[in-house]
Amino acid sequence: MKEADREEAIRWLEVFTSIYEEASVFIHCVTDNVNTDSLPGDLETLPEVVQKLTPLLESASKLPKPKQIELSRIKKDLKLTIDACIKASKWAMKLGDKYSRFRFSVTTFWTNLAISFSESLSAKLALLSSYTGKGGEA
């Protein structure tokens, strides 16, 4: 890798990492607190999850496309994870307002998708951190 490309990747990772670290707190609210029905367990935090993750999704989307394919994949996984967490939270709030089988199914779908994307992101970040010393866990 050329020195200029390496420096660009490092700068990109610094911006990515700041977005990721802020988002990870709210991602964990959805992916780690799942009850036995595959629903986000703490309904009281969900409005804050949506409020905080929405601008972070915009920030992640505005990140320039990195030249390195690995970084592109990580950016895509972060966007997918945040989007799925937002949708899972919104549907869980709707389910809390009025229960229906449809809302239950959609909520569990988005929650499970958020978990899957989060696990994929974690694996890619772990691999990246083994190469660069940067990264973390989703």
C-alpha positions as CSV (number, residue, x, y, z in Angstrom):
1,M,0.0,0.0,0.0
2,K,1.3,3.4,-0.9
3,E,2.1,5.8,2.0
4,A,-0.5,8.3,0.8
5,D,-3.1,5.6,0.7
6,R,-2.1,4.3,4.1
7,E,-2.4,7.8,5.6
8,E,-5.8,8.3,4.0
9,A,-7.0,4.9,5.4
10,I,-5.8,5.9,8.9
11,R,-7.6,9.2,8.7
12,W,-10.7,7.5,7.4
13,L,-10.5,4.9,10.3
14,E,-10.2,7.7,12.8
15,V,-13.5,9.2,11.6
16,F,-15.1,5.8,11.3
17,T,-14.0,4.8,14.8
18,S,-15.5,8.0,16.4
19,I,-18.9,7.3,14.7
20,Y,-18.7,3.6,15.6
21,E,-17.8,4.2,19.3
22,E,-20.7,6.6,19.7
23,A,-23.2,4.2,17.9
24,S,-22.0,1.0,19.7
25,V,-23.6,2.1,23.0
26,F,-27.0,2.3,21.3
27,I,-26.5,-0.8,19.1
28,H,-25.9,-2.8,22.2
29,C,-29.2,-1.5,23.6
30,V,-31.0,-3.4,20.8
31,T,-28.7,-6.4,20.2
32,D,-27.7,-7.3,23.8
33,N,-30.9,-6.9,25.7
34,V,-33.0,-9.3,23.7
35,N,-35.7,-11.2,25.6
36,T,-36.8,-14.8,25.0
37,D,-39.2,-13.7,22.2
38,S,-36.3,-12.1,20.2
39,L,-37.6,-8.6,21.1
40,P,-35.5,-5.7,22.4
41,G,-35.9,-6.1,26.2
42,D,-35.7,-2.5,27.4
43,L,-38.6,-0.5,25.7
44,E,-37.8,2.6,27.7
45,T,-34.4,3.2,25.9
46,L,-35.8,2.7,22.4
47,P,-36.8,6.3,21.7
48,E,-33.3,7.4,22.7
49,V,-31.8,4.7,20.4
50,V,-33.8,6.1,17.4
51,Q,-32.9,9.7,18.3
52,K,-29.2,9.0,18.7
53,L,-28.7,6.5,15.9
54,T,-30.5,8.4,13.2
55,P,-27.9,11.2,12.9
56,L,-25.1,8.6,13.3
57,L,-26.5,6.7,10.3
58,E,-26.3,10.0,8.3
59,S,-22.8,10.5,9.4
60,A,-21.8,7.0,8.5
61,S,-23.5,7.4,5.1
62,K,-21.5,10.6,4.5
63,L,-18.2,9.0,5.1
64,P,-16.2,9.0,1.9
65,K,-15.9,5.6,0.2
66,P,-12.6,4.2,1.1
67,K,-10.3,2.7,-1.5
68,Q,-9.6,-0.5,0.5
69,I,-12.3,-3.1,0.0
70,E,-12.1,-4.2,3.7
71,L,-12.9,-0.7,4.8
72,S,-15.8,-0.4,2.4
73,R,-17.3,-3.6,3.8
74,I,-16.9,-2.3,7.3
75,K,-18.6,0.9,6.4
76,K,-21.5,-1.0,4.8
77,D,-21.9,-3.3,7.8
78,L,-22.0,-0.3,10.2
79,K,-24.7,1.4,8.1
80,L,-26.7,-1.9,7.9
81,T,-26.3,-2.5,11.7
82,I,-27.4,1.0,12.6
83,D,-30.4,0.9,10.1
84,A,-31.6,-2.4,11.5
85,C,-31.3,-1.2,15.1
86,I,-33.3,1.9,14.2
87,K,-36.0,-0.2,12.5
88,A,-36.1,-2.8,15.3
89,S,-36.5,0.0,17.8
90,K,-39.3,1.8,15.9
91,W,-41.2,-1.5,15.4
92,A,-40.8,-2.5,19.0
93,M,-42.2,0.9,20.1
94,K,-45.2,0.3,17.7
95,L,-45.6,-3.2,19.2
96,G,-45.6,-1.7,22.7
97,D,-48.4,0.7,21.7
98,K,-50.6,-1.9,20.1
99,Y,-49.8,-5.6,19.8
100,S,-50.4,-7.6,16.6
101,R,-48.8,-10.7,15.1
102,F,-47.6,-8.6,12.1
103,R,-45.8,-6.1,14.4
104,F,-44.4,-8.9,16.4
105,S,-43.0,-10.6,13.3
106,V,-41.6,-7.5,11.8
107,T,-40.0,-6.5,15.2
108,T,-38.3,-9.9,15.6
109,F,-37.2,-9.8,12.0
110,W,-35.4,-6.4,12.4
111,T,-34.0,-7.4,15.8
112,N,-32.5,-10.6,14.5
113,L,-31.2,-8.8,11.5
114,A,-29.6,-6.1,13.8
115,I,-27.9,-8.9,15.8
116,S,-26.6,-10.6,12.6
117,F,-25.2,-7.4,11.1
118,S,-23.7,-6.5,14.5
119,E,-21.9,-9.9,14.7
120,S,-20.6,-9.5,11.1
121,L,-19.3,-6.0,11.9
122,S,-17.6,-7.3,15.1
123,A,-15.9,-10.1,13.1
124,K,-14.6,-7.6,10.5
125,L,-13.5,-5.1,13.1
126,A,-11.7,-7.9,15.0
127,L,-9.9,-8.9,11.8
128,L,-9.0,-5.3,11.1
129,S,-7.7,-4.7,14.6
130,S,-5.4,-7.7,14.3
131,Y,-3.8,-6.0,11.3
132,T,-3.8,-2.4,12.4
133,G,-4.3,-2.3,16.2
134,K,-7.5,-0.3,15.5
135,G,-11.1,-1.4,15.7
136,G,-13.3,-2.9,18.4
137,E,-16.3,-5.0,19.0
138,A,-19.8,-4.2,17.8
